[in-house]
Amino acid sequence: MKIYDDIHNYYEKLVVQHFAALKLEEKYDSDFIADLTCVVLNQLPTRYIRHEVDMAFYLPASERFEMENNVKVSVSKALEFMKALKN
């Protein structure tokens, strides 16, 4: 088993989805996005999974909503932090 191939943090997917919704890659360069991703993920708890299907079928809607909200709040805070560093 290769951990880096078989296991990942589900929050990574949620963060990438939220970045896409905000179209951040159109506004910032790849270095900024990489740093932003680290700042965001460091604010969030980890939720390791092996298969996406596990989360799709077994995650209650209320928990999914909470996770998505946590991502939104963390991205907002991280953007403020990163912008302050940039200035």
C-alpha positions in Angstrom: 0.0 0.0 0.0 1.3 3.4 -0.9 -0.3 5.9 1.6 0.1 8.9 -0.8 -1.8 7.0 -3.5 -4.5 5.3 -1.4 -5.4 7.8 1.3 -6.3 11.5 1.1 -7.9 14.2 3.2 -11.5 14.7 2.0 -11.2 18.4 2.8 -8.7 18.8 0.0 -11.5 18.1 -2.5 -13.9 20.5 -0.8 -11.2 23.2 -0.8 -10.5 22.7 -4.5 -14.2 22.8 -5.3 -14.6 26.1 -3.4 -11.6 27.6 -5.1 -13.2 26.7 -8.4 -16.5 28.3 -7.4 -14.7 31.5 -6.4 -12.6 31.4 -9.6 -9.5 32.0 -7.6 -7.2 30.7 -10.3 -8.3 33.5 -12.5 -7.4 36.1 -9.8 -4.2 34.7 -8.4 -1.0 33.0 -9.5 -0.1 29.4 -8.8 2.3 30.3 -5.9 -0.4 32.3 -4.2 -3.0 29.5 -4.7 -0.5 26.9 -3.3 0.2 29.0 -0.2 -3.5 29.8 0.2 -4.3 26.0 0.1 -1.8 25.3 2.9 -3.2 28.1 5.1 -6.8 26.9 4.5 -6.1 23.2 5.1 -4.1 24.0 8.3 -7.3 25.6 9.7 -9.4 22.6 9.0 -9.6 19.2 10.7 -8.5 16.2 8.7 -10.9 13.7 7.4 -9.0 10.9 5.7 -10.6 8.6 3.3 -9.6 5.9 0.8 -12.6 6.1 -1.6 -14.8 9.0 -2.6 -17.8 6.7 -2.6 -17.5 6.2 1.1 -18.2 9.9 1.7 -20.9 10.1 -0.9 -23.0 7.3 0.6 -22.2 7.4 4.3 -21.8 11.1 5.1 -25.0 12.7 6.5 -26.2 15.8 4.7 -25.9 17.8 7.9 -22.2 16.9 8.3 -21.5 17.6 4.6 -23.1 21.0 5.0 -21.0 21.7 8.1 -17.8 20.6 6.3 -18.6 22.9 3.3 -19.3 25.8 5.7 -16.0 25.2 7.5 -14.3 25.4 4.1 -16.0 28.7 3.2 -15.0 30.3 6.5 -11.4 29.0 6.4 -11.0 30.2 2.8 -12.3 33.6 3.7 -10.0 33.9 6.7 -7.0 32.6 4.7 -7.7 35.1 1.8 -7.7 38.0 4.3 -4.4 36.7 5.8 -2.7 36.2 2.5 -3.8 39.6 1.1 -2.5 41.3 4.3 0.9 39.6 3.8 1.0 40.6 0.1 0.6 44.3 1.0 
